[in-house]
Amino acid sequence: MRVTTVDKTESRESARTSIGATLLVITFRVAIILTLIVLVSIGVWVVLVLFGGMVSAGDPLTLIRGWFEAISGH
């Protein structure tokens, strides 16, 4: 009489693959969230700098004129 057995390594490999895939998804999500946080921070900084420039220049047209004068050297 022959007895056949099933290897248990197949279930362990799929479990390891599942854990690896889960860790990869978590890493990807964390990277996306950190990237978005950095982008939003830069955007907020840009808006604040432009607002501060307009306040110190007086109005938006003065800011633009001052920018062109600084670039052209006149």
ChimeraX commands (.cxc) that place a marker at each C-alpha (Angstrom):
marker #1 position 0.00,0.00,0.00 radius 0.5
marker #1 position 1.32,3.39,-0.97 radius 0.5
marker #1 position 0.89,6.47,1.16 radius 0.5
marker #1 position 1.22,9.90,-0.42 radius 0.5
marker #1 position 2.03,12.96,1.57 radius 0.5
marker #1 position 1.80,16.63,0.72 radius 0.5
marker #1 position 4.75,18.91,1.33 radius 0.5
marker #1 position 4.10,21.63,3.86 radius 0.5
marker #1 position 6.64,23.97,2.26 radius 0.5
marker #1 position 4.10,25.11,-0.33 radius 0.5
marker #1 position 1.88,26.72,2.28 radius 0.5
marker #1 position 4.86,28.36,3.96 radius 0.5
marker #1 position 6.07,29.84,0.68 radius 0.5
marker #1 position 2.68,31.33,-0.07 radius 0.5
marker #1 position 2.52,32.74,3.45 radius 0.5
marker #1 position 5.95,34.34,3.00 radius 0.5
marker #1 position 4.90,35.73,-0.36 radius 0.5
marker #1 position 1.75,37.14,1.18 radius 0.5
marker #1 position 3.72,38.82,3.98 radius 0.5
marker #1 position 6.23,40.20,1.48 radius 0.5
marker #1 position 3.47,41.59,-0.70 radius 0.5
marker #1 position 1.78,43.15,2.31 radius 0.5
marker #1 position 5.02,44.80,3.43 radius 0.5
marker #1 position 5.58,46.09,-0.09 radius 0.5
marker #1 position 2.10,47.64,-0.19 radius 0.5
marker #1 position 2.61,49.25,3.23 radius 0.5
marker #1 position 5.99,50.65,2.16 radius 0.5
marker #1 position 4.47,52.02,-1.04 radius 0.5
marker #1 position 1.63,53.72,0.84 radius 0.5
marker #1 position 4.00,55.27,3.37 radius 0.5
marker #1 position 6.20,56.58,0.54 radius 0.5
marker #1 position 3.18,58.12,-1.22 radius 0.5
marker #1 position 1.96,59.77,1.99 radius 0.5
marker #1 position 5.41,61.19,2.80 radius 0.5
marker #1 position 5.76,62.50,-0.76 radius 0.5
marker #1 position 2.38,64.21,-0.56 radius 0.5
marker #1 position 3.28,65.77,2.80 radius 0.5
marker #1 position 6.49,67.20,1.32 radius 0.5
marker #1 position 4.64,68.52,-1.76 radius 0.5
marker #1 position 1.94,70.18,0.33 radius 0.5
marker #1 position 4.58,71.72,2.61 radius 0.5
marker #1 position 6.43,73.18,-0.39 radius 0.5
marker #1 position 3.16,74.51,-1.83 radius 0.5
marker #1 position 2.22,76.20,1.44 radius 0.5
marker #1 position 5.73,77.69,1.68 radius 0.5
marker #1 position 5.46,79.09,-1.87 radius 0.5
marker #1 position 2.09,80.71,-1.17 radius 0.5
marker #1 position 3.39,82.25,2.06 radius 0.5
marker #1 position 6.52,83.61,0.36 radius 0.5
marker #1 position 4.49,85.16,-2.46 radius 0.5
marker #1 position 2.05,86.66,0.03 radius 0.5
marker #1 position 4.93,88.08,2.07 radius 0.5
marker #1 position 6.49,89.53,-1.08 radius 0.5
marker #1 position 3.23,91.21,-2.05 radius 0.5
marker #1 position 2.81,92.64,1.44 radius 0.5
marker #1 position 6.33,94.08,1.46 radius 0.5
marker #1 position 6.02,95.38,-2.13 radius 0.5
marker #1 position 2.67,97.01,-1.55 radius 0.5
marker #1 position 0.62,95.37,-4.31 radius 0.5
marker #1 position 0.98,92.55,-6.87 radius 0.5
marker #1 position 1.97,94.88,-9.74 radius 0.5
marker #1 position 4.81,96.39,-7.71 radius 0.5
marker #1 position 6.00,92.89,-6.87 radius 0.5
marker #1 position 6.01,91.89,-10.56 radius 0.5
marker #1 position 7.77,95.11,-11.57 radius 0.5
marker #1 position 10.38,94.61,-8.84 radius 0.5
marker #1 position 10.93,91.02,-9.97 radius 0.5
marker #1 position 11.53,92.09,-13.57 radius 0.5
marker #1 position 13.88,94.85,-12.41 radius 0.5
marker #1 position 15.84,92.34,-10.32 radius 0.5
marker #1 position 16.11,89.90,-13.25 radius 0.5
marker #1 position 17.02,92.49,-15.88 radius 0.5
marker #1 position 19.35,94.49,-13.59 radius 0.5
marker #1 position 17.71,97.86,-14.15 radius 0.5
marker link #1:1,2 radius 0.2
marker link #1:2,3 radius 0.2
marker link #1:3,4 radius 0.2
marker link #1:4,5 radius 0.2
marker link #1:5,6 radius 0.2
marker link #1:6,7 radius 0.2
marker link #1:7,8 radius 0.2
marker link #1:8,9 radius 0.2
marker link #1:9,10 radius 0.2
marker link #1:10,11 radius 0.2
marker link #1:11,12 radius 0.2
marker link #1:12,13 radius 0.2
marker link #1:13,14 radius 0.2
marker link #1:14,15 radius 0.2
marker link #1:15,16 radius 0.2
marker link #1:16,17 radius 0.2
marker link #1:17,18 radius 0.2
marker link #1:18,19 radius 0.2
marker link #1:19,20 radius 0.2
marker link #1:20,21 radius 0.2
marker link #1:21,22 radius 0.2
marker link #1:22,23 radius 0.2
marker link #1:23,24 radius 0.2
marker link #1:24,25 radius 0.2
marker link #1:25,26 radius 0.2
marker link #1:26,27 radius 0.2
marker link #1:27,28 radius 0.2
marker link #1:28,29 radius 0.2
marker link #1:29,30 radius 0.2
marker link #1:30,31 radius 0.2
marker link #1:31,32 radius 0.2
marker link #1:32,33 radius 0.2
marker link #1:33,34 radius 0.2
marker link #1:34,35 radius 0.2
marker link #1:35,36 radius 0.2
marker link #1:36,37 radius 0.2
marker link #1:37,38 radius 0.2
marker link #1:38,39 radius 0.2
marker link #1:39,40 radius 0.2
marker link #1:40,41 radius 0.2
marker link #1:41,42 radius 0.2
marker link #1:42,43 radius 0.2
marker link #1:43,44 radius 0.2
marker link #1:44,45 radius 0.2
marker link #1:45,46 radius 0.2
marker link #1:46,47 radius 0.2
marker link #1:47,48 radius 0.2
marker link #1:48,49 radius 0.2
marker link #1:49,50 radius 0.2
marker link #1:50,51 radius 0.2
marker link #1:51,52 radius 0.2
marker link #1:52,53 radius 0.2
marker link #1:53,54 radius 0.2
marker link #1:54,55 radius 0.2
marker link #1:55,56 radius 0.2
marker link #1:56,57 radius 0.2
marker link #1:57,58 radius 0.2
marker link #1:58,59 radius 0.2
marker link #1:59,60 radius 0.2
marker link #1:60,61 radius 0.2
marker link #1:61,62 radius 0.2
marker link #1:62,63 radius 0.2
marker link #1:63,64 radius 0.2
marker link #1:64,65 radius 0.2
marker link #1:65,66 radius 0.2
marker link #1:66,67 radius 0.2
marker link #1:67,68 radius 0.2
marker link #1:68,69 radius 0.2
marker link #1:69,70 radius 0.2
marker link #1:70,71 radius 0.2
marker link #1:71,72 radius 0.2
marker link #1:72,73 radius 0.2
marker link #1:73,74 radius 0.2
view
